[in-house]
């Protein structure tokens, strides 16, 4: 266990709560499509629609949630969101036992838990820097990213295994249990936010606060570049992820348990990415490392459509491993930059505005994947969507990121130049996911 996890009980609880939630979400990411495919005989487009429903709330309420989070204490928001997810996921297998399971019910469950995720993630991103001291935020950032990646690996493998042994519907019980653990961990955190974090603003100021977050991104070349890249990248990533289970089951001919295992093994790249991100950034600079991870490694996504049965599954593992490593490593660096560069009082609005622009393309990507899989076939759809992953990184290549060694270390005063230095690469630096 790292020094930070050993000596900081509140961070340890936050870390445990976060990875429990990520584990459960990963179980659902495999189990929910398997329920639709194996139990309800859903079409490829229906599976894409199911994924889109889970992410649609970022488009619908993502912007005002950022302003609300800046007005309210963050921990109660996270507790409420975890409780809602717990109840909804527990209701899915109960409904199935009563004969009420349908694609419509799964869509409602995905939409409600997706809404809870918007509140949780926005509050979590703004809450972390207040729990961990600036000198520890870089280490905390890497620990959370690495822990989340490990939880996703275990969850994806477990989702397929549970589906194979006990049925895909029972995977929802596992997910409900993880949100219960997350709820208990968050409830045990002793830190309480200062009164300034709970300052009440006039209700008619909401639109102005939402606009302030969007203007912050639009006016700053660094925020603007990263937000545009995230939007393009997520469109392609979700395009292929929304149909990968259907692709592996129907085109490659794999069993449910094997599908979960392959996705889990490919996702180990996330742990590797979290492990090497700060080390590579120290050596070559944060901006150069971002290009290496987000453009160089993700090019291997083009191996994924080459997957076939038997030894051909190695193509899926290698391609998925490199994509996971590149995405997670890039997230470690970008999260540290954003937390350090953004004024603390605007962090909730920045998080929500960035999420609106970047996560907002996820449901569109899911619909695109489902539509392509239906219209041109699953393998052709995988070629189109995986090719989009490295192409999205060209946004970074043709931006100020390519012209510097390091991302800026602090936001300049209005009209002044940014100061560039290494960001979030050691114990003495600041930044958190």
HELIX and SHEET records of a PDB file:
HELIX    1   1 UNK A    3  UNK A    7  1                                   5    
HELIX    2   2 UNK A    9  UNK A   34  1                                  26    
HELIX    3   3 UNK A   35  UNK A   39  3                                   5    
HELIX    4   4 UNK A   44  UNK A   71  1                                  28    
HELIX    5   5 UNK A   74  UNK A   97  1                                  24    
HELIX    6   6 UNK A  103  UNK A  131  1                                  29    
HELIX    7   7 UNK A  134  UNK A  136  5                                   3    
HELIX    8   8 UNK A  137  UNK A  166  1                                  30    
HELIX    9   9 UNK A  168  UNK A  170  5                                   3    
HELIX   10  10 UNK A  171  UNK A  187  1                                  17    
HELIX   11  11 UNK A  195  UNK A  198  5                                   4    
HELIX   12  12 UNK A  203  UNK A  205  5                                   3    
HELIX   13  13 UNK A  206  UNK A  219  1                                  14    
HELIX   14  14 UNK A  221  UNK A  246  1                                  26    
HELIX   15  15 UNK A  247  UNK A  251  3                                   5    
HELIX   16  16 UNK A  256  UNK A  284  1                                  29    
HELIX   17  17 UNK A  286  UNK A  291  1                                   6    
HELIX   18  18 UNK A  292  UNK A  296  3                                   5    
HELIX   19  19 UNK A  297  UNK A  306  5                                  10    
HELIX   20  20 UNK A  310  UNK A  312  5                                   3    
HELIX   21  21 UNK A  313  UNK A  341  1                                  29    
HELIX   22  22 UNK A  344  UNK A  346  5                                   3    
HELIX   23  23 UNK A  347  UNK A  375  1                                  29    
HELIX   24  24 UNK A  378  UNK A  392  1                                  15    
HELIX   25  25 UNK A  394  UNK A  397  1                                   4    
HELIX   26  26 UNK A  400  UNK A  403  5                                   4    
SHEET    1   A 2 UNK A 408  UNK A 410  0                                        
SHEET    2   A 2 UNK A 419  UNK A 420 -1                                        
END                                                                             
